[in-house]
Amino acid sequence: ERVEEDLVKWASKYPETRRLFHEDPMLKTFEAKILGVYNNYIILDQTSFYPLGGGQTYDQGYIIVGDKRFNVVDVRNINGVIIHKLDREASEDLIGERVKGVIDWERRYKIMRHHTATHILMGALRRVFGDHIWQAGADKNEYRGRLDVTHYETPSREDIKKIEDLVNKIIDERRKITARYMDRYEAEKIYGLSIYQGGVPEDKMIRIVEIEDWDAQACFGTHLTNTGEVGGFKIISTSKIADGVVRFEFVAGTRVSEEAYKMEKSLREISEALNAPYDENLV
């Protein structure tokens, strides 16, 4: 979604925002200073609110300025300057004021689980199907993850089971996850060009997210500290969306049990419609 030109022009007057969400992705609250106000948008000197980007949706939450509370409903990154969209207009009198920012943590944690699960899944797909697997698109939000990859056929049930077992094995192994900035040429030498699964960034310094002995990618997103935090993984659908492109949709963490409940509910409804026995002990 394109940011309006007047917002781009406004944001260009300010220095790059300090990215607290990279320094500490587990930071739930933070303090900052308001640098700019434009209608219902504000710019802070630093923020823990993650902006839309890298296939990851933006954070939500609220900020408190004095006795006023504003909900943060959208966050965007404009050339390093992060703008926060509020639920109502803010006054320019607030420029220079200190604010407390509070992230909707339950939502963010689900997003992080799905993003880290995407990287684990990519590593699993390359091991199961081969190195021709390449990312063709991705989306991570609080409800599910989606990964589109280059592959010539829709996976069989046996393939899906093999992939799920492998991903959950890596989750159980609690492998360490690290994120660091590196010179792009040094990163290419160490990890190869497969780090550009999400596209090739223009910057000389790139942020590498590495899952120990499993996967390394240039990535802007927020991640967990070890694979065990993903909790669990289940593929909910696979489809061939174009010639040579297969889509995987999946859930992680607490979303696995929510999807299992939906499936059990559907089975119960089908059994009632067919007047067929159903094991009620499952529910």
Backbone bond lengths (Angstrom), bond angles and torsions (degrees), N, CA, C in turn:
res aa  C-N    CA-C-N  psi(-1)  N-CA   C-N-CA  omega(-1)  CA-C   N-CA-C  phi
1 E - - - 1.467 - - 1.524 108.81 -
2 R 1.318 116.51 125.62 1.470 121.47 -174.30 1.527 111.19 -76.49
3 V 1.314 115.98 139.28 1.467 121.00 176.47 1.521 108.06 -83.95
4 E 1.345 116.24 138.23 1.477 121.13 -177.50 1.527 110.83 -60.15
5 E 1.328 114.92 146.14 1.470 120.99 -175.51 1.516 113.37 -60.19
6 D 1.345 117.30 -37.18 1.464 119.72 -178.83 1.529 110.96 -65.55
7 L 1.355 116.59 -31.58 1.467 120.51 177.20 1.526 111.03 -70.93
8 V 1.329 115.63 -39.30 1.472 120.76 177.88 1.527 109.57 -61.95
9 K 1.330 116.63 -44.33 1.467 122.67 -179.37 1.535 110.27 -63.50
10 W 1.335 115.54 -43.68 1.473 121.27 179.30 1.531 110.52 -63.42
11 A 1.333 117.10 -47.49 1.468 121.63 -176.39 1.525 111.94 -64.79
12 S 1.329 116.88 -28.52 1.478 120.40 -176.22 1.527 112.60 -65.67
13 K 1.329 117.95 -14.06 1.476 121.70 -179.16 1.533 112.16 -80.71
14 Y 1.348 116.75 -8.91 1.468 119.83 -171.54 1.529 112.73 -112.60
15 P 1.347 116.21 155.55 1.476 119.27 177.84 1.526 110.69 -72.11
16 E 1.325 116.15 162.56 1.469 119.91 177.98 1.527 110.13 -58.52
17 T 1.323 115.64 143.75 1.462 121.46 -179.00 1.524 110.26 -82.44
18 R 1.321 116.61 136.33 1.469 120.52 175.36 1.532 108.62 -67.66
19 R 1.340 115.87 128.50 1.468 120.94 -173.04 1.532 110.72 -94.87
20 L 1.312 116.50 88.27 1.459 120.50 179.65 1.528 111.41 -66.59
21 F 1.339 116.08 -26.46 1.473 119.94 -179.29 1.524 111.72 -67.80
22 H 1.337 117.24 -20.65 1.467 120.98 174.23 1.526 110.61 -88.19
23 E 1.335 116.26 -39.62 1.467 120.13 -178.86 1.530 111.09 -64.03
24 D 1.332 115.94 -39.88 1.470 121.28 177.93 1.525 109.20 -148.93
25 P 1.366 116.99 92.80 1.463 119.62 -177.73 1.534 113.76 -65.67
26 M 1.355 117.28 -9.49 1.462 121.06 179.10 1.533 112.33 -93.81
27 L 1.337 117.00 2.98 1.465 121.99 -178.01 1.530 110.29 -71.76
28 K 1.335 116.16 118.20 1.469 121.31 -176.38 1.527 112.25 -94.32
29 T 1.340 116.58 -31.46 1.470 121.37 178.70 1.528 108.92 -133.39
30 F 1.299 116.31 155.73 1.472 120.58 -179.88 1.522 109.63 -156.67
31 E 1.322 115.86 165.40 1.456 121.46 174.66 1.527 108.91 -117.16
32 A 1.312 116.05 147.94 1.463 120.29 -177.95 1.526 109.67 -156.48
33 K 1.331 115.50 174.99 1.461 121.38 178.14 1.529 108.86 -116.95
34 I 1.311 116.58 138.89 1.476 120.71 177.51 1.531 108.79 -77.88
35 L 1.336 115.47 122.53 1.474 120.63 178.68 1.521 111.87 -96.90
36 G 1.334 115.79 -33.61 1.464 119.35 -176.09 1.510 113.02 -150.19
37 V 1.339 115.89 148.60 1.470 122.58 177.07 1.525 108.08 -132.89
38 Y 1.336 115.54 134.09 1.472 120.66 177.66 1.528 107.40 -144.64
39 N 1.321 116.27 103.16 1.473 121.72 -174.68 1.538 109.74 55.27
40 N 1.338 117.31 -114.80 1.473 118.85 -179.96 1.534 111.75 -105.21
41 Y 1.336 116.56 27.54 1.466 121.76 176.55 1.523 109.51 -116.71
42 I 1.335 116.35 143.48 1.465 119.84 174.66 1.529 109.79 -133.00
43 I 1.337 114.76 154.04 1.464 122.08 173.14 1.519 106.83 -120.06
44 L 1.331 116.24 132.77 1.462 122.72 178.83 1.529 109.23 -109.77
45 D 1.332 116.67 162.11 1.474 118.75 177.78 1.530 111.06 -73.98
46 Q 1.339 116.58 -25.19 1.464 121.44 176.62 1.532 108.52 -152.39
47 T 1.328 116.49 154.52 1.468 118.30 -178.01 1.522 112.07 -153.87
48 S 1.329 114.02 150.80 1.456 120.65 172.84 1.532 110.48 -105.08
49 F 1.341 116.55 -1.76 1.463 120.87 176.84 1.537 109.19 -75.68
50 Y 1.308 116.53 120.63 1.466 120.75 -179.28 1.535 109.65 -79.03
51 P 1.345 118.13 131.53 1.465 120.79 178.59 1.530 111.41 -87.55
52 L 1.311 116.79 155.19 1.462 121.96 176.42 1.526 109.69 -53.07
53 G 1.341 116.63 130.41 1.464 118.55 178.60 1.512 111.58 162.63
54 G 1.325 115.37 154.83 1.457 120.64 178.19 1.522 112.66 65.07
55 G 1.338 115.66 27.65 1.460 119.15 -179.53 1.518 113.18 76.46
56 Q 1.344 117.20 5.36 1.468 121.81 -179.60 1.518 109.32 -109.28
57 T 1.329 116.64 135.30 1.463 120.58 -179.79 1.528 110.46 -72.29
58 Y 1.332 116.74 164.60 1.465 123.17 -177.18 1.534 111.40 -79.51
59 D 1.335 114.24 158.99 1.462 120.54 176.01 1.521 111.03 -78.67
60 Q 1.317 114.40 158.54 1.460 122.14 170.57 1.515 108.04 -127.95
61 G 1.331 116.22 169.55 1.452 121.30 -179.37 1.514 108.28 156.77
62 Y 1.345 117.21 -143.86 1.465 119.08 178.71 1.521 110.32 -153.54
63 I 1.346 114.24 163.07 1.467 120.22 173.52 1.523 108.24 -124.19
64 I 1.329 114.80 148.46 1.467 120.79 177.80 1.519 107.88 -117.64
65 V 1.359 115.69 125.70 1.468 122.18 176.51 1.521 105.79 -123.62
66 G 1.320 117.32 109.03 1.467 119.82 -176.95 1.519 109.82 61.59
67 D 1.345 116.10 -120.59 1.474 119.71 178.55 1.531 111.75 -101.40
68 K 1.349 116.44 10.26 1.474 119.92 -179.28 1.526 110.35 -102.49
69 R 1.331 114.48 143.82 1.472 120.06 175.65 1.530 108.34 -124.01
70 F 1.319 115.69 130.31 1.468 122.15 176.99 1.526 108.60 -120.53
71 N 1.323 116.93 133.60 1.467 120.38 174.48 1.530 109.03 -81.08
72 V 1.325 116.82 136.56 1.469 121.96 175.44 1.523 106.94 -93.43
73 V 1.337 116.88 115.74 1.467 121.52 -172.09 1.535 113.41 -107.69
74 D 1.340 116.92 -11.82 1.472 120.59 179.73 1.524 107.20 -162.22
75 V 1.333 116.46 148.32 1.464 121.31 179.23 1.520 108.30 -140.00
76 R 1.350 116.72 130.37 1.463 121.37 -178.90 1.523 110.97 -130.04
77 N 1.331 115.19 154.16 1.457 122.38 178.41 1.523 108.14 -111.11
78 I 1.326 117.05 116.25 1.467 121.03 178.83 1.530 107.89 -115.01
79 N 1.336 115.03 97.65 1.471 121.49 179.79 1.529 112.60 51.69
80 G 1.331 115.72 43.42 1.464 120.43 176.83 1.518 114.55 92.12
81 V 1.336 116.60 -12.45 1.468 120.74 176.70 1.530 107.48 -96.51
82 I 1.328 116.22 123.08 1.471 119.81 -175.11 1.528 109.37 -98.12
83 I 1.342 115.63 123.23 1.465 120.19 -179.93 1.527 109.36 -107.90
84 H 1.332 114.89 138.94 1.463 122.38 -177.97 1.522 108.41 -110.85
85 K 1.315 116.87 124.45 1.464 121.24 176.75 1.523 108.70 -91.16
86 L 1.329 116.27 126.40 1.461 121.52 -178.79 1.524 110.92 -99.33
87 D 1.334 115.96 165.14 1.466 120.21 -177.41 1.532 112.60 -76.92
88 R 1.342 116.58 -8.17 1.468 119.86 175.74 1.525 109.27 -156.81
89 E 1.319 115.56 169.85 1.457 120.42 -175.61 1.535 111.39 -67.82
90 A 1.312 115.33 142.60 1.465 120.84 177.03 1.527 109.22 -110.12
91 S 1.331 116.46 154.16 1.464 121.34 -178.83 1.527 110.50 -89.32
92 E 1.340 115.98 145.97 1.470 120.32 177.69 1.528 111.73 -65.90
93 D 1.348 116.34 -15.78 1.465 120.77 176.61 1.528 111.43 -61.78
94 L 1.340 116.42 -19.07 1.464 120.65 -177.07 1.530 112.72 -78.60
95 I 1.333 117.47 -11.43 1.476 120.45 -179.83 1.529 109.14 -60.00
96 G 1.328 115.52 129.68 1.468 120.89 -178.38 1.514 113.45 94.68
97 E 1.337 116.63 -13.69 1.473 120.55 -179.83 1.531 111.20 -75.01
98 R 1.347 115.41 151.35 1.462 121.37 174.06 1.526 109.03 -84.69
99 V 1.320 116.28 143.21 1.464 120.27 178.49 1.527 109.88 -129.15
100 K 1.318 114.40 156.68 1.463 119.92 169.96 1.523 106.46 -110.24
101 G 1.332 116.69 126.60 1.464 121.15 178.61 1.524 109.88 -104.10
102 V 1.324 116.31 137.02 1.467 121.52 179.49 1.529 108.83 -127.46
103 I 1.332 115.70 120.46 1.466 121.76 -179.09 1.530 110.22 -82.80
104 D 1.317 117.88 140.91 1.472 120.87 169.28 1.524 105.56 -70.50
105 W 1.352 115.11 91.85 1.457 120.28 -168.55 1.524 113.41 -69.20
106 E 1.324 117.37 -39.83 1.468 120.31 -179.23 1.535 110.15 -58.09
107 R 1.340 115.44 -42.44 1.467 121.13 178.76 1.526 110.49 -66.84
108 R 1.355 116.26 -47.71 1.468 120.75 -178.13 1.529 111.12 -60.36
109 Y 1.338 116.52 -41.69 1.464 119.22 -176.38 1.529 111.03 -65.26
110 K 1.330 115.99 -37.48 1.475 119.71 176.69 1.530 110.13 -64.43
111 I 1.342 116.31 -40.12 1.473 120.73 178.63 1.532 109.75 -63.29
112 M 1.336 116.80 -44.83 1.463 121.38 -179.93 1.526 111.06 -62.11
113 R 1.319 116.45 -40.30 1.471 120.09 177.85 1.528 110.44 -60.71
114 H 1.328 116.26 -43.35 1.463 119.42 -179.42 1.530 111.40 -69.62
115 H 1.350 117.03 -33.84 1.468 118.51 -179.61 1.533 110.49 -70.49
116 T 1.334 116.66 -46.88 1.467 119.15 178.09 1.531 110.69 -62.37
117 A 1.336 116.84 -38.66 1.471 120.81 178.38 1.531 110.88 -61.98
118 T 1.338 117.33 -32.63 1.469 121.24 178.20 1.535 110.21 -62.35
119 H 1.330 116.91 -42.65 1.464 121.21 179.59 1.533 110.92 -67.79
120 I 1.346 116.52 -39.43 1.473 119.23 178.28 1.534 109.25 -65.16
121 L 1.332 116.28 -42.42 1.467 121.38 179.24 1.525 110.99 -60.96
122 M 1.335 117.31 -42.84 1.471 120.10 179.62 1.530 110.61 -58.73
123 G 1.337 116.24 -44.31 1.465 120.43 177.78 1.518 111.66 -61.61
124 A 1.333 116.70 -39.24 1.473 121.33 179.94 1.528 111.01 -67.70
125 L 1.329 117.37 -42.47 1.473 121.36 -178.54 1.524 111.39 -63.60
126 R 1.331 116.67 -38.80 1.467 120.45 179.40 1.528 110.93 -68.23
127 R 1.323 116.46 -31.86 1.473 119.88 178.71 1.532 112.17 -78.77
128 V 1.333 116.81 -34.04 1.472 120.06 -179.58 1.533 111.57 -79.55
129 F 1.347 117.00 -44.01 1.472 120.61 -173.61 1.527 114.30 -103.20
130 G 1.346 118.26 -26.68 1.464 119.96 -179.37 1.518 113.08 122.06
131 D 1.324 115.57 172.74 1.469 121.38 -174.31 1.526 114.45 -75.65
132 H 1.335 117.56 -2.60 1.475 118.74 175.85 1.532 110.41 -73.60
133 I 1.330 116.48 -13.05 1.466 120.73 178.71 1.525 109.06 -67.19
134 W 1.316 116.33 124.75 1.465 122.46 -179.20 1.521 108.39 -142.44
135 Q 1.309 116.27 142.09 1.471 119.34 -178.66 1.522 111.22 -67.75
136 A 1.347 115.42 132.20 1.472 120.62 178.35 1.524 110.66 -116.69
137 G 1.328 116.48 4.41 1.467 121.01 -179.36 1.521 109.43 157.72
138 A 1.334 116.45 153.87 1.463 119.81 179.79 1.523 109.70 -159.39
139 D 1.330 114.85 156.17 1.464 120.77 176.80 1.519 107.34 -151.57
140 K 1.338 116.22 131.09 1.464 119.79 178.97 1.517 108.24 -129.69
141 N 1.327 116.37 121.75 1.460 120.77 174.86 1.520 108.96 -135.53
142 E 1.335 116.78 -170.03 1.467 118.83 -175.94 1.526 113.43 -74.32
143 Y 1.329 117.02 -17.51 1.473 120.82 -175.34 1.521 113.59 -92.48
144 R 1.339 116.17 -34.97 1.466 118.66 -176.68 1.520 109.84 -168.64
145 G 1.325 115.21 171.87 1.453 121.40 172.85 1.518 108.51 -116.54
146 R 1.333 115.42 151.67 1.464 120.38 175.86 1.515 107.99 -135.03
147 L 1.334 115.28 133.39 1.460 120.77 177.81 1.518 109.02 -133.92
148 D 1.332 116.14 120.72 1.466 122.18 175.84 1.528 107.68 -101.69
149 V 1.336 116.33 129.67 1.465 119.95 -178.25 1.528 111.43 -132.72
150 T 1.325 114.38 157.63 1.468 120.01 177.02 1.535 108.37 -78.24
151 H 1.327 115.00 115.69 1.466 120.94 177.98 1.524 107.36 -159.83
152 Y 1.317 117.04 149.82 1.471 121.19 -169.87 1.528 115.42 -89.59
153 E 1.348 118.36 -13.05 1.467 117.90 179.67 1.521 111.55 -146.39
154 T 1.337 115.07 153.85 1.460 120.51 177.17 1.533 108.85 -67.42
155 P 1.329 118.29 131.64 1.461 120.38 -177.36 1.533 112.59 -62.63
156 S 1.334 115.72 145.59 1.468 121.10 176.75 1.526 109.21 -79.23
157 R 1.340 116.09 170.81 1.471 119.64 177.65 1.527 110.35 -61.19
158 E 1.344 115.22 -37.38 1.471 119.90 179.30 1.535 110.31 -64.28
159 D 1.348 116.03 -40.91 1.472 120.40 177.66 1.525 110.68 -60.91
160 I 1.335 116.23 -46.04 1.470 121.35 -177.82 1.528 110.53 -60.93
161 K 1.342 116.03 -43.67 1.475 120.71 178.86 1.536 109.96 -61.48
162 K 1.340 116.15 -42.75 1.464 121.16 -179.69 1.538 110.65 -62.60
163 I 1.336 115.60 -43.11 1.473 120.85 -179.83 1.532 110.35 -65.66
164 E 1.340 116.78 -47.72 1.470 120.77 179.97 1.526 111.31 -59.64
165 D 1.335 116.58 -44.14 1.467 120.79 -179.84 1.527 110.94 -61.56
166 L 1.332 116.21 -40.05 1.459 121.15 -178.76 1.532 111.05 -68.28
167 V 1.337 116.21 -45.21 1.474 120.52 178.56 1.531 110.07 -60.98
168 N 1.337 117.13 -46.49 1.472 120.39 -179.17 1.529 111.97 -66.83
169 K 1.324 116.81 -29.53 1.478 120.58 175.67 1.530 109.90 -64.63
170 I 1.337 115.86 -43.75 1.470 120.37 179.33 1.536 109.83 -66.63
171 I 1.326 117.39 -35.45 1.470 120.93 175.74 1.525 109.64 -62.14
172 D 1.336 116.81 -48.03 1.467 121.53 -179.12 1.529 113.00 -63.05
173 E 1.328 116.67 -26.82 1.472 120.31 -178.31 1.534 112.96 -78.71
174 R 1.321 116.13 -5.65 1.477 121.53 176.50 1.535 111.55 48.76
175 R 1.306 116.14 50.28 1.472 120.23 -179.09 1.533 110.33 -70.21
176 K 1.316 114.68 142.24 1.463 121.32 -177.54 1.530 111.18 -68.21
177 I 1.336 116.10 142.22 1.472 121.91 176.57 1.524 107.87 -119.42
178 T 1.325 116.76 126.60 1.462 121.05 179.10 1.521 109.96 -125.99
179 A 1.330 115.14 150.33 1.468 121.21 176.14 1.515 107.84 -130.47
180 R 1.345 117.36 129.19 1.466 120.46 179.35 1.522 110.15 -150.97
181 Y 1.334 114.70 152.10 1.460 120.75 176.08 1.519 109.50 -85.27
182 M 1.326 115.76 135.56 1.467 121.36 -178.81 1.525 110.16 -139.41
183 D 1.321 115.80 154.58 1.459 120.40 169.82 1.529 107.34 -62.80
184 R 1.323 116.94 132.02 1.466 120.46 -172.99 1.532 112.88 -58.39
185 Y 1.351 116.74 -37.21 1.471 119.27 -177.27 1.525 111.13 -71.94
186 E 1.330 115.19 -34.13 1.463 119.88 176.35 1.541 109.27 -66.47
187 A 1.354 115.78 -42.69 1.472 120.79 179.41 1.530 110.76 -62.60
188 E 1.334 116.61 -41.40 1.474 120.82 178.90 1.526 111.06 -62.93
189 K 1.343 115.82 -38.71 1.474 120.20 179.13 1.522 111.78 -64.16
190 I 1.334 115.18 -42.20 1.472 120.64 -176.61 1.532 111.75 -75.56
191 Y 1.331 116.42 -46.42 1.469 120.09 -170.10 1.532 114.95 -107.74
192 G 1.329 117.93 -17.00 1.467 120.54 -175.96 1.514 111.70 86.83
193 L 1.330 116.30 177.59 1.471 121.03 -175.14 1.524 113.29 -76.20
194 S 1.328 117.65 -7.05 1.472 119.77 178.92 1.529 112.06 -67.02
195 I 1.355 117.40 -9.34 1.475 119.69 176.24 1.527 111.37 -66.30
196 Y 1.341 116.98 -16.99 1.464 120.04 -176.55 1.530 112.72 -95.02
197 Q 1.326 116.57 37.15 1.469 120.39 178.96 1.527 111.46 -59.40
198 G 1.331 116.66 -35.86 1.472 120.10 -177.79 1.511 113.07 -92.90
199 G 1.339 117.59 12.53 1.461 121.03 -177.79 1.520 110.57 111.44
200 V 1.323 116.47 163.73 1.471 121.53 -177.10 1.529 109.47 -98.58
201 P 1.350 117.58 113.01 1.474 119.46 178.23 1.525 110.80 -71.42
202 E 1.334 116.01 155.15 1.467 120.48 -177.94 1.528 112.10 -84.50
203 D 1.326 117.86 -20.89 1.460 121.72 -173.41 1.528 112.29 -69.17
204 K 1.334 114.22 151.45 1.470 120.49 177.12 1.526 109.95 -72.21
205 M 1.340 115.86 -38.50 1.464 121.30 176.20 1.529 108.27 -96.80
206 I 1.328 116.90 128.42 1.466 120.12 -179.47 1.534 109.87 -122.76
207 R 1.313 115.33 153.77 1.469 120.44 -179.34 1.527 108.55 -96.03
208 I 1.325 115.35 117.91 1.463 121.03 -178.96 1.527 109.59 -101.79
209 V 1.338 115.59 124.53 1.467 121.29 173.60 1.525 106.45 -103.60
210 E 1.342 115.06 119.62 1.466 119.90 -175.72 1.524 111.25 -119.69
211 I 1.324 115.46 129.24 1.460 121.76 170.10 1.525 105.68 -98.54
212 E 1.312 115.25 122.11 1.469 122.22 -172.11 1.536 113.55 -46.06
213 D 1.342 115.19 119.17 1.470 123.11 177.27 1.534 113.08 53.97
214 W 1.340 116.73 32.35 1.468 118.37 -178.15 1.517 113.52 -138.80
215 D 1.350 116.78 -52.54 1.468 119.84 -173.55 1.525 109.23 -156.65
216 A 1.324 116.31 144.33 1.470 121.41 173.79 1.522 108.11 -140.71
217 Q 1.341 116.09 129.48 1.458 120.48 -178.08 1.519 110.50 -142.26
218 A 1.333 116.02 148.06 1.460 120.93 169.45 1.524 106.20 -72.97
219 C 1.327 117.24 119.48 1.469 119.49 -171.30 1.520 110.96 -151.87
220 F 1.324 116.42 136.32 1.471 123.11 -179.41 1.530 110.93 -90.74
221 G 1.336 117.22 -16.42 1.472 121.75 -168.43 1.511 116.70 -72.12
222 T 1.338 114.91 174.02 1.467 121.69 177.79 1.525 108.68 -94.20
223 H 1.344 114.84 139.40 1.464 120.24 -176.46 1.518 111.63 -134.63
224 L 1.326 114.67 164.75 1.456 122.40 177.60 1.530 109.40 -76.89
225 T 1.342 117.02 172.62 1.472 119.52 -178.82 1.524 112.51 -90.67
226 N 1.334 117.05 -22.46 1.467 120.32 172.79 1.524 109.29 -151.10
227 T 1.319 116.76 159.12 1.470 121.03 -173.37 1.528 112.64 -65.14
228 G 1.346 117.21 -25.11 1.465 120.21 -179.54 1.517 112.97 -59.67
229 E 1.350 116.53 -27.64 1.462 120.63 -178.85 1.534 113.16 -68.01
230 V 1.330 116.70 -17.27 1.478 119.00 177.35 1.528 109.54 -62.33
231 G 1.334 116.81 -32.60 1.465 121.55 172.69 1.503 115.17 88.12
232 G 1.310 117.29 -48.37 1.462 122.57 -179.69 1.514 109.09 179.80
233 F 1.337 116.21 166.16 1.471 120.38 -172.56 1.521 109.66 -147.87
234 K 1.345 116.30 136.47 1.469 120.75 176.95 1.524 109.80 -146.79
235 I 1.322 115.73 126.61 1.478 120.29 173.70 1.521 107.84 -76.70
236 I 1.345 117.10 128.06 1.475 119.43 -178.86 1.528 112.41 -103.87
237 S 1.335 117.29 -17.82 1.468 118.62 174.30 1.524 110.81 -165.30
238 T 1.329 115.18 150.53 1.464 121.41 172.35 1.525 107.08 -133.56
239 S 1.309 116.46 144.32 1.467 119.71 178.76 1.516 109.61 -156.74
240 K 1.330 114.78 153.16 1.462 120.64 176.19 1.524 105.93 -92.41
241 I 1.331 117.55 110.05 1.468 119.85 -172.95 1.525 112.51 -94.51
242 A 1.327 116.41 -14.00 1.475 121.82 176.84 1.513 106.77 -162.03
243 D 1.332 115.82 170.21 1.457 118.94 178.79 1.528 108.90 -64.05
244 G 1.326 116.37 115.01 1.459 120.17 179.08 1.514 115.50 83.94
245 V 1.344 117.78 11.33 1.470 120.92 177.66 1.529 109.88 -130.01
246 V 1.334 115.87 123.32 1.472 121.90 -179.55 1.522 108.69 -114.15
247 R 1.338 115.55 136.60 1.469 121.90 179.77 1.525 110.58 -104.27
248 F 1.334 115.82 131.38 1.465 122.42 172.76 1.527 107.98 -112.93
249 E 1.335 116.82 127.01 1.455 121.26 172.19 1.519 107.18 -113.62
250 F 1.322 117.22 137.62 1.457 119.97 -172.98 1.518 111.27 -150.44
251 V 1.334 115.14 165.02 1.460 121.34 175.64 1.526 108.64 -127.49
252 A 1.339 114.90 155.46 1.466 120.53 -179.34 1.522 109.90 -136.24
253 G 1.330 115.87 160.82 1.461 121.48 175.75 1.519 113.29 61.99
254 T 1.323 116.23 -136.37 1.474 121.54 -177.37 1.526 112.45 -65.85
255 R 1.325 116.88 -18.77 1.465 120.18 178.53 1.538 111.39 -67.77
256 V 1.341 117.54 -20.90 1.474 120.38 179.08 1.523 110.00 -64.37
257 S 1.341 117.40 -46.85 1.467 119.86 -178.98 1.525 111.36 -68.40
258 E 1.343 117.12 -32.92 1.471 120.48 177.64 1.529 110.57 -64.15
259 E 1.341 116.37 -42.14 1.465 120.40 178.11 1.533 110.88 -68.20
260 A 1.343 116.78 -37.04 1.475 120.99 178.73 1.527 110.05 -63.41
261 Y 1.338 116.43 -39.95 1.469 120.52 178.80 1.534 110.60 -62.96
262 K 1.353 115.72 -43.06 1.471 119.84 178.72 1.529 111.06 -60.62
263 M 1.345 115.63 -40.40 1.461 120.87 179.83 1.532 110.96 -65.62
264 E 1.340 115.83 -42.48 1.476 120.47 179.11 1.530 110.71 -63.81
265 K 1.337 116.02 -39.54 1.469 121.20 178.86 1.532 110.20 -62.49
266 S 1.344 116.30 -42.75 1.471 120.79 178.16 1.523 110.92 -63.28
267 L 1.338 116.85 -42.56 1.473 120.88 178.89 1.522 111.24 -61.91
268 R 1.334 115.79 -41.22 1.467 119.85 179.94 1.530 110.68 -64.57
269 E 1.338 116.13 -41.98 1.473 120.33 179.44 1.530 111.25 -64.79
270 I 1.355 115.77 -39.46 1.476 119.97 178.30 1.524 109.84 -65.51
271 S 1.327 116.56 -43.45 1.480 119.69 -178.63 1.522 111.00 -64.33
272 E 1.345 116.61 -36.33 1.478 119.79 178.21 1.524 110.41 -68.31
273 A 1.330 116.60 -40.32 1.471 120.48 -179.86 1.520 111.29 -65.72
274 L 1.343 116.28 -35.68 1.475 120.70 -178.76 1.534 112.36 -91.80
275 N 1.341 115.23 -1.88 1.466 121.69 -176.19 1.541 110.54 54.33
276 A 1.340 114.61 39.93 1.460 120.96 -179.81 1.519 108.16 -105.69
277 P 1.343 117.72 149.46 1.467 120.14 -178.27 1.521 111.56 -66.43
278 Y 1.322 114.68 146.41 1.475 120.01 178.68 1.518 107.09 -138.35
279 D 1.304 116.76 136.91 1.463 121.05 -177.84 1.535 109.45 -75.05
280 E 1.333 115.37 100.91 1.469 120.27 -177.50 1.535 112.55 -65.96
281 N 1.349 116.65 -17.88 1.466 118.84 179.65 1.529 112.48 -66.16
282 L 1.322 116.24 -14.15 1.470 119.65 178.61 1.513 111.88 -71.98
283 V 1.336 116.70 -25.79 1.468 120.03 -173.96 1.518 110.30 -111.21
